[in-house]
């Protein structure tokens, strides 16, 4: 049967791209590894390599076609012995994926179909949600969008600014539909100058407005760190409480997929080190929404660390008129009695998978989602460790001076006599993030490493 070549994704969040050029013609012989086409988005160009040998039987999508959905068949390859007559045996092309609806769309509308089903972010309902509350399934990008839209409707002082947040609907489509609903005065495209627009946002906050400043990645916020630390974080203290700064800095933090060292760093430890900042790093869709609404209302500067890999994950979000999750409160996602596994953001993916594997071997792990890194919910951590006697921290950032090191120190200070084993840390490897996919996978933590650490502290 002819082999289909599918439209690849340049990143986990890419939904469509342009087929720029075909480098092979119909009827040409191709080998595995041959470059057959080029695809592009507004941010990158990538070569499409053949993974099989044969003849390029038919080009399904002509060059120059824009907005081709990921996983759409773009060509077919005929194996040896096959002819043009066999092309009819190939599966029919899939329908193009539709875009998600803007915030103002009717709630009764069905969710927009996706090119491929997104993975499910597994998390138990928040105990603070009233029993019997109706839940709706949303992607994390939709939960973020709805949080901003609801707060902008509630408070005219709230506005969004950043690169591509308006006309392009957001680099990751998180701000989709906001420009259409709120206009260019409150949804502002900025030049590519993080130091400049972060400073404008801080100044606006000091005059009483409530900016939401989006960074395309927190790696780019390095350009703005003087504004974030010296201006936003320290002014309340240095002014003797006379001048506040209600501002949210939000965007993807940490590793994505094959974007190399300068776009993959985890800044959790950097920002959580600074007095004057609150630092939030959620995992579930409900927490993304509830915590972003809380961050927007907070009178202090809030660093809201998202994760690009999680944007397409789905989860249940309470259907409440005003759903808020308190900043500074961790959540026990899974109860257990043998070992406490503590994580946040995408680290929860490894923690929950590890807990499932450990349960098969009779080890019941208690999994804690910190949700907020500063202020850290030390009480929940300590109470769990007093129950289990063992702890493992999981983070994608580096181990030295990491958040896991801070957690271990607090456990030692507050629950040393309850420990039956040293605290174990699972973290990213001590190297800049590689570009190659196989090395990138090795540089990040894994569920297997969490299982190994948990078994070690349980002396199993």
C-alpha positions as CSV (number, residue, x, y, z in Angstrom):
1,X,0.0,0.0,0.0
2,X,1.3,3.5,-0.8
3,X,2.9,5.3,2.2
4,X,1.5,8.7,3.1
5,X,3.8,11.6,4.0
6,X,2.1,13.8,6.6
7,X,2.5,17.5,7.3
8,X,4.9,17.6,10.3
9,X,4.9,19.9,13.3
10,X,7.8,22.2,14.1
11,X,6.8,22.3,17.7
12,X,4.2,20.7,20.1
13,X,1.9,23.8,19.7
14,X,2.1,24.1,15.9
15,X,-1.3,23.5,14.3
16,X,-0.7,24.5,10.7
17,X,2.1,25.7,8.3
18,X,2.8,26.6,4.7
19,X,4.1,24.1,2.2
20,X,6.7,26.4,0.7
21,X,8.4,24.2,-1.9
22,X,8.6,20.7,-3.3
23,X,12.2,19.6,-3.9
24,X,11.3,16.3,-5.6
25,X,8.9,15.8,-8.5
26,X,6.3,13.1,-9.1
27,X,7.9,10.0,-10.5
28,X,11.3,10.6,-9.0
29,X,13.1,7.9,-7.0
30,X,13.7,8.8,-3.4
31,X,15.7,7.3,-0.5
32,X,15.2,7.4,3.2
33,X,16.6,10.7,4.4
34,X,16.2,12.6,1.2
35,X,14.8,16.1,1.6
36,X,11.6,16.2,-0.4
37,X,9.9,19.5,0.6
38,X,10.2,22.6,2.7
39,X,7.5,23.8,5.1
40,X,7.5,27.1,7.0
41,X,5.6,29.1,9.7
42,X,6.1,32.7,10.5
43,X,8.9,31.7,12.9
44,X,10.9,28.8,11.2
45,X,11.5,26.8,8.1
46,X,12.0,23.0,8.2
47,X,12.9,20.4,5.6
48,X,10.7,17.4,5.2
49,X,12.7,14.2,5.0
50,X,11.5,10.9,3.4
51,X,11.4,8.1,5.9
52,X,10.9,5.4,3.3
53,X,12.4,4.4,0.0
54,X,10.4,4.3,-3.3
55,X,9.0,6.6,-5.9
56,X,7.2,9.9,-5.2
57,X,3.8,8.7,-6.5
58,X,1.6,11.8,-6.1
59,X,1.9,15.2,-4.6
60,X,-1.4,15.9,-2.7
61,X,-0.7,19.5,-1.6
62,X,0.9,21.8,-4.2
63,X,3.7,24.1,-3.2
64,X,2.7,27.5,-2.1
65,X,-0.3,26.2,-0.2
66,X,-0.8,28.1,3.1
67,X,-2.3,27.0,6.4
68,X,-1.9,23.2,5.9
69,X,-3.0,21.5,9.1
70,X,-0.5,19.3,10.9
71,X,-1.0,15.6,10.1
72,X,-2.6,16.3,6.7
73,X,-1.3,13.9,4.0
74,X,0.8,16.0,1.6
75,X,2.2,13.2,-0.7
76,X,2.3,9.5,-1.2
77,X,5.3,7.3,-1.8
78,X,5.1,4.1,-3.9
79,X,7.2,1.2,-2.8
80,X,9.1,-1.0,-5.2
81,X,6.7,-2.9,-7.5
82,X,3.8,-0.5,-7.0
83,X,2.4,1.8,-9.7
84,X,0.2,4.8,-10.2
85,X,-2.8,2.4,-10.1
86,X,-2.0,1.6,-6.5
87,X,-2.5,5.3,-5.4
88,X,-6.2,4.6,-5.0
89,X,-5.4,2.3,-2.1
90,X,-4.0,5.2,0.0
91,X,-6.3,6.5,2.7
92,X,-8.3,9.6,1.9
93,X,-6.8,12.9,3.2
94,X,-8.0,14.0,6.6
95,X,-10.1,17.1,7.0
96,X,-8.3,20.4,7.8
97,X,-8.3,21.2,11.5
98,X,-10.5,24.1,12.6
99,X,-9.3,26.9,14.8
100,X,-10.7,27.3,18.3
101,X,-13.4,29.9,18.8
102,X,-12.8,33.3,20.3
103,X,-13.8,34.1,23.9
104,X,-17.1,35.8,22.9
105,X,-18.3,32.7,21.1
106,X,-21.5,31.0,22.5
107,X,-20.7,28.6,25.3
108,X,-23.1,26.0,23.8
109,X,-20.9,25.6,20.7
110,X,-19.1,22.3,20.4
111,X,-15.3,22.4,20.8
112,X,-13.4,22.9,17.6
113,X,-12.0,19.7,16.1
114,X,-8.3,19.2,16.3
115,X,-5.9,17.6,13.8
116,X,-5.0,15.0,16.4
117,X,-6.3,14.4,20.0
118,X,-4.3,16.2,22.6
119,X,-3.0,14.3,25.6
120,X,-5.0,14.6,28.8
121,X,-3.6,16.5,31.8
122,X,-4.5,14.1,34.7
123,X,-5.4,15.9,37.9
124,X,-8.1,15.4,40.5
125,X,-10.7,18.1,41.1
126,X,-9.7,20.8,43.5
127,X,-11.1,20.2,46.9
128,X,-12.1,23.9,47.1
129,X,-14.6,23.5,44.2
130,X,-18.1,23.0,45.5
131,X,-19.5,19.4,45.2
132,X,-21.7,19.0,42.2
133,X,-20.1,21.9,40.2
134,X,-20.6,21.4,36.5
135,X,-17.2,21.0,34.7
136,X,-16.3,21.9,31.1
137,X,-13.4,20.4,29.2
138,X,-10.9,22.9,27.9
139,X,-7.3,23.1,26.6
140,X,-4.9,25.0,28.7
141,X,-4.6,27.8,26.1
142,X,-8.4,28.1,26.2
143,X,-8.5,28.3,30.0
144,X,-5.8,31.1,29.9
145,X,-7.7,33.0,27.2
146,X,-11.0,32.8,29.1
147,X,-9.3,33.9,32.3
148,X,-8.0,37.0,30.6
149,X,-11.2,37.7,28.8
150,X,-13.2,37.4,32.1
151,X,-10.9,39.8,33.9
152,X,-10.9,42.3,31.1
153,X,-14.7,42.3,31.1
154,X,-14.7,42.7,34.9
155,X,-12.1,45.5,35.1
156,X,-11.5,48.1,32.4
157,X,-8.0,48.8,33.8
158,X,-6.8,45.3,32.7
159,X,-5.1,45.2,29.3
160,X,-2.8,42.8,27.4
161,X,0.5,43.7,25.7
162,X,3.3,41.8,24.0
163,X,4.7,40.5,20.7
164,X,2.0,39.3,18.3
165,X,-0.8,39.2,21.0
166,X,-3.3,41.2,18.8
167,X,-3.3,40.8,15.0
168,X,-1.7,37.4,15.0
169,X,-3.9,36.2,18.0
170,X,-0.9,35.3,20.1
171,X,2.3,33.3,19.1
172,X,0.6,30.3,20.8
173,X,-3.0,31.4,20.1
174,X,-3.5,32.1,23.8
175,X,-4.9,35.6,23.1
176,X,-7.1,34.4,20.3
177,X,-10.2,36.6,19.9
178,X,-9.2,39.2,22.5
179,X,-8.5,41.9,19.9
180,X,-11.9,41.4,18.3
181,X,-13.7,41.8,21.6
182,X,-11.6,44.5,23.4
183,X,-10.0,46.5,20.6
184,X,-6.5,47.7,19.9
185,X,-6.5,50.0,22.9
186,X,-6.5,47.1,25.4
187,X,-4.8,44.4,23.3
188,X,-1.5,45.9,22.1
189,X,1.0,44.5,19.7
190,X,4.5,45.7,20.8
191,X,7.8,45.9,19.0
192,X,10.4,43.2,19.5
193,X,11.9,44.9,22.5
194,X,11.3,43.1,25.8
195,X,13.2,45.7,27.9
196,X,11.0,48.4,26.4
197,X,7.5,47.0,26.6
198,X,8.1,45.5,30.0
199,X,9.2,48.9,31.2
200,X,6.0,50.5,29.7
201,X,4.0,47.8,31.5
202,X,5.6,48.5,34.8
203,X,5.1,52.3,34.4
204,X,1.4,51.7,33.6
205,X,1.0,49.5,36.7
206,X,2.6,52.2,38.9
207,X,-0.1,54.6,37.7
208,X,-2.9,52.2,38.6
209,X,-3.5,50.2,35.5
210,X,-3.3,46.3,35.5
211,X,-1.1,45.1,32.6
212,X,-0.7,41.5,31.5
213,X,2.6,41.4,29.8
214,X,3.2,38.4,27.5
215,X,6.7,37.2,26.7
216,X,6.9,34.9,23.7
217,X,9.2,32.9,26.0
218,X,10.6,33.7,29.4
219,X,14.0,33.2,27.8
220,X,13.4,36.5,26.0
221,X,12.5,38.1,29.4
222,X,16.2,38.1,30.1
223,X,16.2,41.4,28.1
224,X,13.6,42.8,30.6
225,X,14.9,41.4,33.9
226,X,16.0,44.8,35.1
227,X,12.5,46.1,34.8
228,X,11.0,43.0,36.4
229,X,13.4,42.8,39.4
230,X,14.6,46.4,40.0
231,X,11.5,48.2,39.1
232,X,8.5,45.9,39.6
233,X,9.6,43.7,42.5
234,X,11.5,46.3,44.6
235,X,9.5,49.5,44.3
236,X,6.8,48.8,46.9
237,X,9.5,48.2,49.5
238,X,11.7,51.1,48.4
239,X,8.8,53.5,48.4
240,X,7.8,52.6,51.9
241,X,4.6,51.0,50.6
242,X,3.5,54.2,48.8
243,X,3.8,52.8,45.2
244,X,2.6,49.4,44.2
245,X,2.8,47.5,40.9
246,X,-0.1,45.3,40.0
247,X,1.2,43.5,36.9
248,X,1.4,40.0,35.5
249,X,4.3,38.8,33.4
250,X,3.2,35.6,31.7
251,X,4.4,33.3,28.9
252,X,6.0,29.8,28.3
253,X,8.9,28.8,30.5
254,X,11.2,25.9,30.3
255,X,11.7,23.2,27.6
256,X,9.5,22.9,24.6
257,X,10.7,20.7,21.7
258,X,13.9,21.1,19.7
259,X,14.3,24.8,20.3
260,X,17.8,24.4,21.8
261,X,19.5,26.1,24.7
262,X,18.5,29.7,24.3
263,X,14.8,28.9,24.1
264,X,14.5,26.1,26.7
265,X,15.7,27.4,30.1
266,X,13.5,27.0,33.2
267,X,13.5,30.2,35.2
268,X,11.5,28.9,38.2
269,X,14.4,29.2,40.6
270,X,15.5,32.6,39.3
271,X,12.3,34.4,39.9
272,X,11.3,32.5,43.0
273,X,14.5,33.8,44.6
274,X,13.3,37.4,44.6
275,X,11.4,39.1,47.4
276,X,8.6,41.3,46.0
277,X,7.5,38.8,43.3
278,X,4.9,36.1,43.5
279,X,5.7,33.1,41.2
280,X,3.0,30.8,39.9
281,X,3.6,27.6,37.8
282,X,0.4,25.6,37.3
283,X,-0.2,22.2,35.7
284,X,-3.9,21.6,35.2
285,X,-6.3,23.6,33.1
286,X,-8.4,24.5,36.1
287,X,-5.4,25.9,37.9
288,X,-4.2,27.8,34.9
289,X,-7.5,29.6,34.7
290,X,-8.1,30.1,38.5
291,X,-4.6,31.2,39.2
292,X,-4.3,33.6,36.3
293,X,-7.5,35.3,37.5
294,X,-6.0,35.5,41.0
295,X,-2.7,36.9,39.6
296,X,-4.5,39.6,37.6
297,X,-6.3,40.8,40.7
298,X,-3.2,40.6,43.0
299,X,-1.8,44.0,43.9
300,X,1.8,42.6,43.6
301,X,3.8,41.8,40.5
302,X,3.2,38.1,39.6
303,X,5.5,35.9,37.4
304,X,3.1,33.4,35.7
305,X,5.2,30.6,34.3
306,X,3.4,28.6,31.6
307,X,4.6,25.6,29.7
308,X,4.5,25.4,25.9
309,X,4.1,21.6,25.8
310,X,1.0,21.8,28.0
311,X,-0.9,24.4,26.0
312,X,-2.7,21.7,24.0
313,X,-3.5,19.5,27.0
314,X,-7.1,19.3,28.1
315,X,-8.6,19.2,31.6
316,X,-11.8,19.9,33.4
317,X,-12.5,23.5,34.5
318,X,-15.3,24.4,36.9
319,X,-18.2,26.2,35.2
320,X,-18.5,29.0,37.8
321,X,-19.2,32.7,37.4
322,X,-16.0,33.6,39.1
323,X,-13.6,30.7,39.6
324,X,-10.5,31.7,41.6
325,X,-7.6,29.6,42.9
326,X,-5.7,31.2,45.8
327,X,-2.0,32.0,45.2
328,X,0.3,30.2,47.6
329,X,-1.7,27.0,48.2
330,X,-0.5,23.6,47.0
331,X,-2.8,20.7,46.2
332,X,-2.5,17.0,47.0
333,X,-3.4,15.5,43.6
334,X,-2.9,11.9,44.7
335,X,-2.9,10.6,48.2
336,X,-0.4,8.0,49.4
337,X,1.4,6.9,52.5
338,X,4.9,5.6,51.4
339,X,6.6,8.6,49.7
340,X,5.8,12.2,48.9
341,X,6.5,13.3,45.3
342,X,6.6,17.1,45.0
343,X,6.5,19.0,41.7
344,X,4.8,21.7,39.6
345,X,4.1,22.7,36.0
346,X,5.2,20.0,33.5
347,X,7.2,18.2,36.2
348,X,3.8,16.9,37.3
349,X,3.6,14.8,34.1
350,X,6.6,12.8,35.3
351,X,5.4,12.7,38.9
352,X,1.9,11.3,38.0
353,X,3.2,8.7,35.6
354,X,5.8,7.6,38.2
355,X,3.0,7.3,40.8
356,X,1.1,5.0,38.5
357,X,4.1,2.8,38.0
358,X,5.0,2.7,41.7
359,X,1.5,1.6,42.6
360,X,2.0,-1.5,40.5
361,X,4.9,-2.4,42.8
362,X,2.9,-1.7,46.0
363,X,4.4,1.8,46.7
364,X,1.7,4.4,47.2
365,X,3.0,7.8,46.4
366,X,1.5,11.1,47.6
367,X,1.8,13.6,44.7
368,X,1.8,17.3,45.6
369,X,1.3,20.0,42.9
370,X,2.9,23.1,44.4
371,X,1.1,25.4,41.9
372,X,2.8,28.4,43.5
373,X,6.6,28.6,44.0
374,X,6.6,31.9,45.9
375,X,5.1,32.0,48.4
376,X,5.6,28.3,48.8
377,X,3.1,26.2,50.7
378,X,5.6,24.7,53.2
379,X,2.8,23.5,55.5
380,X,1.3,21.1,52.9
381,X,4.8,19.7,52.1
382,X,5.8,19.2,55.7
383,X,2.5,17.5,56.7
384,X,2.8,15.1,53.8
385,X,6.4,14.2,54.7
386,X,5.5,13.7,58.3
387,X,3.0,11.1,57.1
388,X,5.2,9.3,54.5
389,X,8.7,9.8,55.9
390,X,10.2,10.2,52.4
391,X,10.3,12.8,49.7
392,X,11.3,13.2,46.1
393,X,11.3,16.5,44.2
394,X,10.8,16.7,40.5
395,X,11.8,19.7,38.3
396,X,12.8,20.3,34.7
397,X,15.3,23.0,35.8
398,X,18.9,22.4,36.9
399,X,19.6,20.9,40.3
400,X,22.1,23.5,41.6
401,X,20.3,26.2,43.5
402,X,17.0,24.8,42.2
403,X,13.5,24.8,43.6
404,X,14.0,21.2,44.6
405,X,17.0,22.3,46.7
406,X,14.8,24.8,48.5
407,X,12.1,22.2,49.2
408,X,14.7,19.8,50.6
409,X,16.1,22.5,52.9
410,X,12.6,23.3,54.2
411,X,11.9,19.6,54.9
412,X,15.2,19.3,56.7
413,X,14.5,22.4,58.8
414,X,10.9,21.4,59.7
415,X,10.6,17.6,59.5
416,X,14.1,16.2,59.9
417,X,13.1,13.9,62.7
418,X,10.3,12.4,60.5
419,X,12.6,11.5,57.6
420,X,13.4,7.8,57.1
421,X,15.7,8.6,54.1
422,X,17.5,11.6,52.6
423,X,15.4,13.8,50.3
424,X,15.9,12.8,46.6
425,X,16.0,15.3,43.7
426,X,15.1,14.5,40.1
427,X,16.0,17.4,37.7
428,X,17.2,18.4,34.3
429,X,20.7,17.4,33.6
430,X,23.5,20.0,34.2
431,X,24.0,21.0,30.6
432,X,22.5,23.6,28.3
433,X,19.5,22.1,26.4
434,X,20.7,20.2,23.3
435,X,18.9,20.7,19.9
436,X,19.0,17.1,18.8
437,X,15.8,15.3,19.8
438,X,17.6,12.2,21.3
439,X,19.9,14.3,23.4
440,X,17.1,16.7,24.5
441,X,15.2,13.7,25.8
442,X,18.2,12.6,27.8
443,X,18.7,16.1,29.2
444,X,15.2,16.2,30.7
445,X,13.9,14.2,33.7
446,X,11.8,11.1,33.1
447,X,9.1,9.1,34.9
448,X,11.6,6.2,35.1
449,X,14.1,8.5,37.0
450,X,11.3,9.5,39.4
451,X,10.4,5.8,40.0
452,X,14.1,5.0,40.6
453,X,14.4,7.8,43.1
454,X,11.2,6.9,44.9
455,X,12.3,3.2,45.2
456,X,15.7,4.3,46.5
457,X,14.2,6.4,49.3
458,X,11.9,3.5,50.1
459,X,14.9,1.1,50.1
460,X,13.3,-1.0,47.4
